[in-house]
Amino acid sequence: MRHFRSMVTLIILAGAISPMFSQSLGPGIKDVVWEPNELQQGSVAFVTVDLERVPLRVTGKWIGKDLTFFKSDDPKIWYALAGADLETQPGTYDLTVTAVMAGGRVIHSLKKLEVSAAEFRTGTADVPENFVEPDAASKKQIAADAILKNRAFSHLIGAPQWSGDFVTPVEAKPTETFGMTRIFNEELTSTHRGTDFPVSEGTRVVVSNSGTVVLAKELFYEGNCVIVDHGQRFFTIYMHLSKIDVKVGDKLGKGEQLGLSGQTGRVTGPHLHMGVRWNAAYLNPTKLLRLTLPKLSPETQKAATRARPAPRIRPPA
């Protein structure tokens, strides 16, 4: 009898700690899957949770960042768009999922996701010296720009504004420049946190998916820059434009024009730089553009909590 009780105790303890220490699906969670199957530094990850019953809410955590899931047209299936930052160290990371059910019951899931090393290139570029050693006036503008960018990225829309695949912002193939280490004028080293599209000046630039403009301004390094919030801390960034056709607060539909390509800011020639940022992580735009994503119904998008607009900040005088 004593041996039987000991075995029962061990079984209960194992059940209590398994969500923390082993790869498992809690009772009530049918599956947790992600795309793409193979993840690298800078990969975008689309996570799907399939539950047996309709939950009140689903949350998660991966690589130290919170995931907020939203329900699909099927209320038992929930999605999250996330990613592994460019600087994530290769390794295996726990993806934890928590679902709160009606009545207060909480169920858990744990999956181990491997992030492998990506191959990043190194290159050199020559730019005007002020972009390497900025003068006092330029440093003042750089500080003001940082405030504006931080404020833009603090904008919060509670539910996704995007729907379906993200589209290429210009009619050109992207270059494999994400994560590239660039040495400017043989003295300044910088990491490229986006992807360049080689297009001539004046080429039409469209927004990659629907969202709200949270910054539209000329900046020191980025030149004419537009940042679009797609909801749940997912942003796309468009830099070096010759012309900006939108303003802060504009709500854009996928494929709408936001400006024209150019060579403003720190550049070596005309092109479009596209960036992708989620929850302060910089992700590879080419991987986002390759993802097949579901089209979201208006009902799903209307479920957004009211956007918390970024307060207007006057740049330092």
N, C-alpha and C positions, 0 to 999 in steps of 0.2 A: 504493500500500500504506500509506504514511504517513497519507494522508487517511482511509483505511478504519479504521486503528487509532485515529485521533483521534475518529472517529464512534463507535466501540465504547466508547471511554473516556467520552465524553459520555453515552451511553445508560446505562452502568453508574452513573455519578455521578447522573444524573437519577433513576434507580430508587432509589438510596440515599437521596436527600433528599426524594423526593416525599411520604412520610408527614408530613414536618414543614412543607412549604410549599404543598401543594395539597390540595384536597378529593379524597380518594381512599379506596378500599376495598382493603385489602391482600389478596393471594392467600389464599384460605381463608375470607374473610368475604363472605358473599353480600349482606348488607344491614344497614344501621343506620337505624332509623326512630324517630320520637318522636311523642308526643301531648301536648297538641294541636299541630297543625301551626304555628300562630302563637303565639309566646311573647312575654310581656310581663314587665315588672317584677312580681315576686311570683308568676309562673306556676309551677304544679307541672308537672313533665315526667316522663313515663313513657317510658323508652328501651328499645327491643328490639334485640338483636343476633342475627342469623341467620347461623350458620356452616355450612360444608360438612362439617366433622367435629366430633366431640365434643371440647371443650377440657378441660383440667384446671381452669382458672380464667379469669375475665374481669374486668378492671378498667378504669377510665376516669378521665378528669379533665375538668372543665368549670367555667369561671369560677373557677378556683383551688381547687376542691373535688374531693376524691376520690370516685369512684363505685365501689361494690362491687356487682357483678352477681351474680344467683343464677339457677341453671338452672331452666327450666320442666319440665313433665312430658316435653317433648321435649328431651333433653339437648343438642341442637344450638342451641336457642333460649334466650337468657339475657335477664333483665330487670333494670332498676334504676329505683327511684322517687327522683326528685331534684327540683331546682327552682332558679329564679333569685330571689335575695333581693330583698326590697322595695327596697333601696337600690342594686341593680345599675344601673350606668350603661347607658343604651341603646347598643346597638352589636352587632357580630358577634363571637362567641366560638367558639374551637376546641373541639370535642368530640372528644377522643382516646380510642380504645378499644384495649386491648391484650389479646390472648388467648394464653395459654400452652398449647401442645399437648403431647400425649404425646411423649416423647423430647426435650423441652426446646425445640422450635421455638417462636419467638415471632412473632406476626403483629400488624400494626397497622392501624388505620383512623383517618381524620380526616374530620370533617364540620364545616362552619361553620354555626352556629346563630345566627340573628338574634334579639335581644331588643329589642322596641320599647318606647317609653314608654307607661306607663299613665296614665290621668287620675285624679288624686287630689283629693278635695274639701278644703275648709277649713270649720271650724265652731267655735262657741264653746259653752262649758258653764260652769255655776256649781256649785262643790262646796264642802264645808266648808273653811275656810282652812287647816286643818292638813294637808290633802292638797296644798296649794300651797307652804306654808312649814312643813314638819314641825318639831315641837318636839324636844327632845333625846331623849326616850324613843322617839318615833316614828323618829327617825334611827337609833337603836340597833336597833329592830326591822327597819328597811329593810336594814341591813347584814347582820343575821342571815338575813333572807329571801334575800338575794343568794347567800349561801353555800349555802343549801338548794336553790335553783333551779339553781345551777351544778352541784351534786352530782347532782341529778336528771338534768340534761341530759348528764352524763358517763356515765350508765348505758349499757352496750353489750350488745346482743343481736345475734349475728352473722348471723342470717337473718331474713327477714320473718315477723312474727306475723300480719299482716293477710291477708285473702283476699277477693277480689272488691271491689265498689264500697264506698267510704266512704259512710255514711248520715248524714242530717241528725240532729243530737243532740236536737232538740226539734221538735214539730209546729208549725213556723212558718217563714216565708220569711226568709232572711237579708237584712240591709240591706247596701247597698254602702258600707260604712264602712272597709274595709281600706285602709290607707295614708293615711287622712284626717289632716290636721293640725288638732289641737284646741287652742284657746286657753282655758285654765282661768282663770276669774275675771279675765280681761283681762290676765293677767300671766305665766302659765306656758304654754309651747308644748310639745306632746307629739305624737308620731306614733303613730297607732293601728295596732298590729301584728296585728290579728285582725278578726273579723267579729262583729257583734252580731245577736242574734235577739230581737226584741221579744216577750217572753212575760211573763205575770203571775207573781208570786212563788208558789212551790210547784209549778211545772210540772215534770213528770218529765223528767230529763236522762239520755240514754243515751250509751254510748261509741260513737264513729263506726265503729270496727272493732276487731277483737280485738287484745289487747295486755296489757301488764303495768303496773300502777300503780307509779309511781316517786315520786310526791309526792301527799299528801292532807292538806292543812293550811290553816289560816287565815293569810293573809299581809296585809301592810299595804295595798298598792295593789290586789291581786287579790281580796281577801276570801277566802272559802272557795274553795280552788283544788285541782283534780285534774289531774295530768299523767300521760299514758299513753304508754308506749314501745311502738311497733309494730314495732320491729326496724330494724337498719341505720341508726340515728341519726334515725329518723323518729318524731316525737312529735305528739300532739294535746293541747291545753290547754283546760280548762273553768274559767271564772272567775265570781266574784260569787255563788256558790251560797248558798242559805239552809241547806242541809243536805248533808253528805257521807256517803255510804253505803258507802264502800270504804276500804281501808287499803293502805299500801305493801306491795307483794309480791303483791297479789291479781291473779290472771289472769282477765281479762274476755273474754267472747265478744261479738262484734258485737251491738249493740242491748241489752246488759245495762245496767240502771240503775246510775248512779254517784252520783246525788244529785238535789237539787231546786233549781230556779232561785231566784234571790233578788236582793238589792241590797246585798251586803256589799262592803266595800272602797271604792275611789274610783268612785262611780257617781252618776248623776243620777236614777235610777229603776230598777225591776226589769227585768232582761233577762239573757240568757246571752251571755257573750263566749266565742267559740271561737277558738283560735289553732292554727296549724300551724307546726312548726319542723323543718327537716331540716339536719343538719350545720351548726348555728348560723345558718342562713338562715331568715328568717320569710317564709312563703308565704301566698297568699290562700286561705282555706278554701273560698270559693265555687267556685274553680277545681278544687280537689280533689274536691268533691262532684259536679262535672259529669263527671269522668273515668270512662270505662268501663274497669275493671281486671279481669284474669283471676282466676278462682277458683283458689286454690292447693291442691294435694293435701296430705294429711297427711304424705306422704313428703317433699315439698318443704320443709314447715315443720319437720319433724324433722331436716332436714339442718343446722339451726342449730348454730353453735358454742355451747358453754355460756355462758349469760349471765354477764357480769361485774358482780355486784351493786354498787350504790353503798354504800360504807362509811357507817355511821351517824355523823353529825356532830352534836355538841351545840352548839346555838346559843350565841353569846357570852352570858355572864351579865349 
